[in-house]
Structures are given as C-alpha cells and as structure tokens.
Amino acid sequence: ATPTDVLDSIAAIPELKENLRIFRPKKLTLKGYKQHWVVFNDTSISYYKSKEEALGEPLQQLNLKGCEVVPEVNVPGQKFCIKLLVPSPEGMSEIYLRCDNEQQYARWMAACRLAAKGKTMADSTYQSEIQNILSFLMLQKSNPDCQISADAENINTQALVSPRYQKKFKSKQLTPRILEAHQNVAQLILMEAKMRFIQAWQSLPDFGISYFVVRFKGGRKDEILGIANNRLIRIDLSVGDVVKTWRYSNMRQWNVNWDIRQVAIEFDEHINVAFSCISSNCKIVHEYIGGYIFMSTRSKDQNTALNEELFHKLTGGHEAL
C-alpha cells in the first residue's frame, strides 16, 4: 500500500452495513418490522430495500445528531430494539431498529449514542461504549444455575424494587429475578460490584435527567421539561412521550423574566422557546441550564483553573448571557 492509501485508511470513519429490521409507526397502520439493508455512516443512517440497491438512492436518510436514543431491550425474550426520536420540523420523527443479537445491538446502539452527540464511530469512546452496553445486557441475563434458598421468601422485595414494578409483578415473580441478578455479581469484589452498578445506572435511558412541570408559551396545558447535561427535552405530561429535543450546542442565548417567572431561549435557525415554571422556582431551572453549559466549557484536564466569574455569570444574577 502507498503512504496515501495508509493515511486514507487511518482517516476513514468506520461504517456499519448490516441487515436490520425497521419499523416506522404511522397512524391507522398495523404493519410491523420490515428488513432493510442499513448503512451507518458518519452521524447518519441510510436504509435500502436490499444490499444490491445500496448503490442508488436510499429509501430514507436520517441524521441522528441531536436525536433521542432509547433502548427497548428484553434479554430473556431476545428483543434488542433501538428507538430513535429524530428532530424534525413537525416535532420528533420516530423510528425503531431491531437487531438480531446482543453483539449487533451493542454496535448499533453505541454508534447511535455517539451520533446523537455529534460524534462518529472514529471517536475513541466507541469501543468502550460497546463494552459498557454488553456489560449492562449481561446483568439482565437469567442464570439457570441460580439456586433459590429456603430463605428466599424472607426477601423484602419492597426495599429492592421500585413501586412501579411492585404493582406490575407479584412478590413470587420478583424474588427469583432478584436472586438471579444477585448471582451475576455475587463473586465480584465490592469495588468491582459498585462500578458495575454505576455503569448499569448510567446506561439507563433517564440517567442524569431532572424533570420540571412547565407551561410553554402559547400552550394550553402543563408539560414536562427534562434537563439533561447536553439537552432540553419537552415531554407530554399525560403519556410521557418526548415531543421535542433541543441541544445546548445549538443554543444562542437565554434569559429569565423574573417578574412573570418565564424562561426564554433562542436557538439556531431563529427557533425561540419560552416557558413558565410551575413546579419550582424558575431560578432553579436557570441554574441547571447555566451549570450544564458551564460544565460543557470545562476542559478534561483536571488541572484547569475554575473560572468562577463565568460560573456565576451563567448560574446567577438577572442576566444569563
């Protein structure tokens, strides 16, 4: 190979090209998943009827930058789905990708998560993201060697399981699953078990999101505003569906009208969003947004001095920017 070929191969961004089943929910339709040839390149997904047609125009191409990536997995049931909510002028365009196995799911899920952040599979974290996903799936596997002890009936499921699952399952159904999950980590040293727990926690779709009840300007009903470390999420209060996502990277400025408790935000392409805070003081929402934006300006170098003036400018006072 020539030096030019070597440089091109180093600079080339990895791609994924595989058969996946795709489902796009539409009103008044009961059609399910349909197999397509799917190509993941850069931060975009393109899908075709077949591999042979991949040289032509795709049926659709979706840029995943700024999208919501939601896992829909049932390991015992061999269900490995990725739900994508892609920003569009009408709101959020919904699409499901169904993978055949854990390995395929981990590759595509890791690529989707990076693309949502504007990163590609060339990013140094791609392989570690795959391993974190596989580790999380391993925790959900049932253990056929798990022996239910005589003291199993004494397990306090209410202390270990959220109220939502306590309503959904009986104690006799929860106890074996708790014991199986324990067997997956029983042989680990304490520190490794704690790290595994943190990784599983961070892999949850709602990790790191704080929720507030707000009323968007022009709206007639209360809605939920989710504030994450890199985006704002508008959520339907009645059903919990994501309506719209806005990335901090596209934010131009924001300010607070303290008299009427209203937060106004301007994004790129002249997109303006304003809402009043219902469940908390708008100062708290303002501090969350300013704090996360301040964190995004921080270098990974821990020796970097803290810019206290910028921090107070972003999180306090009567003018954010």
C-alpha positions as CSV (number, residue, x, y, z in Angstrom):
1,A,0.0,0.0,0.0
2,T,1.2,3.5,-0.8
3,P,1.6,6.1,2.0
4,T,-1.5,7.9,0.7
5,D,-3.6,4.7,1.0
6,V,-2.3,4.2,4.6
7,L,-3.3,7.7,5.5
8,D,-6.7,7.4,3.9
9,S,-7.4,4.2,5.9
10,I,-6.4,5.8,9.1
11,A,-8.5,8.9,8.4
12,A,-11.5,6.8,7.2
13,I,-14.5,6.9,9.5
14,P,-15.8,3.3,10.4
15,E,-19.1,2.3,8.9
16,L,-21.8,-0.2,9.8
17,K,-23.5,-2.1,7.0
18,E,-26.0,-4.8,8.0
19,N,-29.5,-6.2,7.6
20,L,-31.8,-4.7,10.3
21,R,-35.5,-4.8,10.8
22,I,-37.0,-1.3,10.7
23,F,-40.4,-0.1,12.0
24,R,-41.8,3.4,11.5
25,P,-45.0,3.9,13.4
26,K,-47.8,5.6,11.4
27,K,-51.4,6.4,12.2
28,L,-54.0,3.9,11.1
29,T,-51.5,1.1,10.3
30,L,-50.7,-2.2,11.8
31,K,-47.6,-3.1,9.7
32,G,-44.7,-4.4,11.7
33,Y,-41.0,-4.6,11.2
34,K,-39.6,-5.0,7.7
35,Q,-36.0,-6.0,6.9
36,H,-33.8,-3.4,5.2
37,W,-30.1,-3.0,4.3
38,V,-28.9,-0.3,6.7
39,V,-25.8,1.8,6.4
40,F,-24.4,3.9,9.3
41,N,-22.0,6.5,8.0
42,D,-20.7,9.5,9.9
43,T,-23.7,10.5,12.1
44,S,-26.4,9.4,9.6
45,I,-28.4,6.2,8.9
46,S,-29.5,5.3,5.4
47,Y,-31.6,2.3,4.6
48,Y,-32.4,0.5,1.3
49,K,-34.7,-2.3,0.2
50,S,-31.7,-4.6,-0.2
51,K,-27.9,-4.7,-0.3
52,E,-28.0,-4.7,-4.1
53,E,-29.8,-1.4,-4.2
54,A,-27.3,0.3,-1.9
55,L,-25.5,1.9,-4.8
56,G,-28.6,4.0,-5.6
57,E,-30.7,6.5,-3.6
58,P,-31.7,5.3,-0.1
59,L,-35.4,4.9,0.9
60,Q,-34.6,7.4,3.6
61,Q,-31.6,9.0,5.3
62,L,-31.7,10.3,8.9
63,N,-29.1,12.5,10.5
64,L,-29.0,11.4,14.2
65,K,-27.3,14.4,15.6
66,G,-29.5,15.7,18.4
67,C,-31.8,12.8,18.4
68,E,-33.1,10.8,21.4
69,V,-31.8,7.2,21.7
70,V,-33.9,4.9,23.8
71,P,-33.1,1.2,24.5
72,E,-36.0,-1.2,24.3
73,V,-34.5,-4.5,25.4
74,N,-35.7,-7.7,26.8
75,V,-32.7,-10.1,27.1
76,P,-34.7,-13.2,28.1
77,G,-37.1,-12.6,25.3
78,Q,-34.3,-11.9,22.8
79,K,-35.7,-8.4,22.0
80,F,-33.0,-6.0,21.0
81,C,-34.5,-2.7,19.8
82,I,-33.3,0.8,19.5
83,K,-35.9,3.6,19.5
84,L,-34.8,6.8,17.7
85,L,-36.6,10.1,18.1
86,V,-35.1,12.3,15.4
87,P,-35.8,16.1,15.4
88,S,-37.9,17.3,12.5
89,P,-39.8,20.5,11.7
90,E,-43.0,18.7,12.8
91,G,-41.6,17.6,16.2
92,M,-39.9,14.2,16.6
93,S,-39.8,11.6,13.9
94,E,-40.0,8.1,15.4
95,I,-38.2,5.0,14.1
96,Y,-37.3,1.6,15.6
97,L,-34.3,-0.5,14.7
98,R,-34.5,-4.2,15.7
99,C,-31.2,-6.2,15.9
100,D,-30.8,-9.9,15.8
101,N,-28.5,-10.4,18.8
102,E,-26.6,-8.7,21.6
103,Q,-23.4,-8.0,19.6
104,Q,-25.2,-6.4,16.8
105,Y,-27.3,-4.4,19.2
106,A,-24.2,-3.1,21.1
107,R,-22.5,-2.0,17.9
108,W,-25.5,0.0,16.6
109,M,-26.6,1.3,20.0
110,A,-23.1,2.7,20.6
111,A,-23.0,4.3,17.2
112,C,-26.4,5.9,17.7
113,R,-25.5,7.3,21.1
114,L,-22.3,8.8,19.7
115,A,-24.1,10.2,16.7
116,A,-26.7,11.8,18.9
117,K,-23.8,13.8,20.5
118,G,-22.4,14.7,17.0
119,K,-19.6,12.1,17.3
120,T,-18.7,9.3,14.9
121,M,-17.5,5.7,15.3
122,A,-14.0,7.1,14.9
123,D,-14.3,8.5,18.4
124,S,-12.0,6.9,21.0
125,T,-15.0,6.0,23.2
126,Y,-16.8,3.8,20.6
127,Q,-15.3,0.5,21.7
128,S,-15.7,1.3,25.4
129,E,-19.3,2.2,24.8
130,I,-19.9,-1.2,23.2
131,Q,-18.4,-3.0,26.2
132,N,-20.5,-0.9,28.6
133,I,-23.6,-1.9,26.7
134,L,-22.7,-5.6,26.7
135,S,-21.9,-5.5,30.4
136,F,-25.3,-4.0,31.0
137,L,-27.0,-6.7,29.0
138,M,-25.1,-9.3,30.9
139,L,-26.7,-8.1,34.1
140,Q,-30.1,-8.8,32.6
141,K,-29.4,-12.4,31.7
142,S,-31.1,-15.1,33.7
143,N,-28.9,-17.5,35.5
144,P,-30.1,-21.2,35.1
145,D,-27.7,-22.2,37.9
146,C,-29.3,-19.9,40.4
147,Q,-30.5,-21.9,43.4
148,I,-33.4,-20.5,45.3
149,S,-32.6,-20.9,49.0
150,A,-35.1,-21.7,51.7
151,D,-34.8,-18.1,53.0
152,A,-35.9,-16.7,49.6
153,E,-39.4,-16.0,51.0
154,N,-37.9,-13.6,53.5
155,I,-36.6,-11.2,50.8
156,N,-38.1,-7.8,51.2
157,T,-38.9,-7.0,47.6
158,Q,-40.3,-3.6,48.5
159,A,-36.9,-2.5,49.6
160,L,-35.2,-3.6,46.4
161,V,-37.8,-2.9,43.6
162,S,-39.4,0.3,42.6
163,P,-43.2,0.8,43.3
164,R,-43.9,0.7,39.6
165,Y,-42.7,-2.9,39.3
166,Q,-44.2,-3.9,42.6
167,K,-47.6,-3.1,41.1
168,K,-46.8,-4.9,37.9
169,F,-45.4,-8.2,39.4
170,K,-46.2,-10.3,42.4
171,S,-43.5,-10.9,45.1
172,K,-43.2,-14.6,44.0
173,Q,-42.3,-13.3,40.5
174,L,-39.8,-10.8,41.7
175,T,-37.9,-12.9,44.2
176,P,-36.3,-15.4,41.6
177,R,-35.3,-12.4,39.4
178,I,-33.7,-10.6,42.3
179,L,-31.7,-13.8,43.2
180,E,-30.6,-14.2,39.5
181,A,-29.4,-10.6,39.4
182,H,-27.5,-11.2,42.7
183,Q,-25.8,-14.3,41.3
184,N,-24.4,-12.2,38.4
185,V,-22.5,-10.0,40.8
186,A,-22.1,-12.3,43.9
187,Q,-18.5,-13.3,43.0
188,L,-17.3,-9.8,42.4
189,I,-15.2,-7.9,44.9
190,L,-17.0,-4.9,46.5
191,M,-15.3,-2.2,44.4
192,E,-16.0,-4.0,41.1
193,A,-19.6,-4.6,42.1
194,K,-20.0,-0.9,42.8
195,M,-18.5,0.0,39.5
196,R,-20.8,-2.4,37.7
197,F,-23.8,-0.9,39.5
198,I,-22.7,2.6,38.4
199,Q,-22.3,1.5,34.8
200,A,-25.7,0.0,34.8
201,W,-27.2,3.1,36.4
202,Q,-25.5,5.3,33.8
203,S,-26.9,3.1,31.0
204,L,-30.5,3.8,31.9
205,P,-32.3,6.0,29.4
206,D,-33.3,8.5,32.0
207,F,-30.0,8.8,33.7
208,G,-29.0,12.3,34.7
209,I,-32.3,14.0,33.7
210,S,-34.1,16.3,36.0
211,Y,-37.8,17.0,35.4
212,F,-39.9,20.1,35.9
213,V,-43.6,20.9,35.3
214,V,-43.8,23.9,33.0
215,R,-46.3,25.7,30.7
216,F,-44.8,26.5,27.3
217,K,-45.8,29.9,25.8
218,G,-48.9,29.5,23.7
219,G,-49.7,26.1,25.3
220,R,-52.9,25.3,27.0
221,K,-51.7,22.6,29.3
222,D,-48.9,21.8,31.6
223,E,-46.0,19.8,30.2
224,I,-42.7,18.3,31.5
225,L,-39.3,19.8,30.8
226,G,-36.4,17.4,31.2
227,I,-33.0,19.0,31.7
228,A,-30.0,16.8,30.9
229,N,-26.3,17.6,30.7
230,N,-26.4,18.3,27.0
231,R,-30.0,19.0,26.0
232,L,-33.5,20.1,27.0
233,I,-36.4,17.7,26.4
234,R,-40.1,18.6,26.0
235,I,-42.3,15.7,27.3
236,D,-46.0,15.2,27.1
237,L,-47.2,15.1,30.7
238,S,-50.2,12.8,30.1
239,V,-48.4,9.9,28.2
240,G,-44.7,10.6,28.8
241,D,-43.7,10.8,25.1
242,V,-40.8,13.0,24.0
243,V,-42.2,15.9,21.9
244,K,-39.1,17.8,21.1
245,T,-35.4,17.9,22.0
246,W,-33.1,21.0,21.9
247,R,-29.3,20.7,22.2
248,Y,-27.2,23.2,24.2
249,S,-24.8,23.2,21.3
250,N,-27.5,24.9,19.2
251,M,-28.4,27.5,21.9
252,R,-27.5,31.1,21.2
253,Q,-28.8,32.8,24.3
254,W,-31.3,32.6,27.1
255,N,-32.7,34.9,29.8
256,V,-35.3,35.0,32.6
257,N,-38.1,37.3,33.2
258,W,-38.2,37.2,36.9
259,D,-41.4,39.1,37.2
260,I,-43.6,36.6,35.4
261,R,-41.3,33.6,36.1
262,Q,-40.7,32.9,32.4
263,V,-37.5,31.4,30.8
264,A,-36.9,32.4,27.1
265,I,-34.3,30.6,25.0
266,E,-33.1,31.3,21.5
267,F,-31.6,28.5,19.4
268,D,-30.0,28.5,15.9
269,E,-32.2,28.9,12.9
270,H,-34.3,31.5,14.8
271,I,-36.0,28.9,17.0
272,N,-37.4,30.6,20.1
273,V,-38.7,28.7,23.1
274,A,-40.3,30.2,26.2
275,F,-42.0,28.6,29.2
276,S,-43.2,29.4,32.7
277,C,-42.1,27.2,35.6
278,I,-44.9,25.6,37.6
279,S,-43.4,23.0,39.9
280,S,-40.4,25.1,41.0
281,N,-38.8,28.5,41.0
282,C,-37.5,29.4,37.6
283,K,-34.2,30.3,39.2
284,I,-33.6,26.5,39.8
285,V,-34.2,25.8,36.1
286,H,-31.9,28.7,35.2
287,E,-29.2,27.4,37.4
288,Y,-29.5,23.9,35.9
289,I,-29.1,25.2,32.4
290,G,-26.3,27.6,33.3
291,G,-24.5,24.9,35.3
292,Y,-24.6,22.3,32.5
293,I,-23.4,24.9,29.9
294,F,-20.6,25.8,32.3
295,M,-19.6,22.2,32.6
296,S,-19.5,21.8,28.8
297,T,-16.9,24.6,28.6
298,R,-14.6,22.8,31.1
299,S,-11.5,21.1,29.8
300,K,-11.0,17.4,30.6
301,D,-7.7,18.5,32.1
302,Q,-8.4,18.4,35.8
303,N,-5.6,21.0,36.4
304,T,-7.6,23.7,34.6
305,A,-8.4,26.5,37.0
306,L,-12.0,27.1,37.8
307,N,-13.4,30.2,36.1
308,E,-15.6,31.4,38.9
309,E,-16.6,34.6,37.2
310,L,-18.0,32.6,34.2
311,F,-19.8,30.2,36.6
312,H,-21.5,33.0,38.5
313,K,-22.4,34.7,35.2
314,L,-24.1,31.6,33.9
315,T,-25.9,30.5,37.0
316,G,-26.7,33.6,39.0
317,G,-27.9,37.2,38.6
318,H,-30.6,38.5,36.4
319,E,-28.9,38.0,33.1
320,A,-27.5,34.6,31.8
321,L,-25.7,35.7,28.8
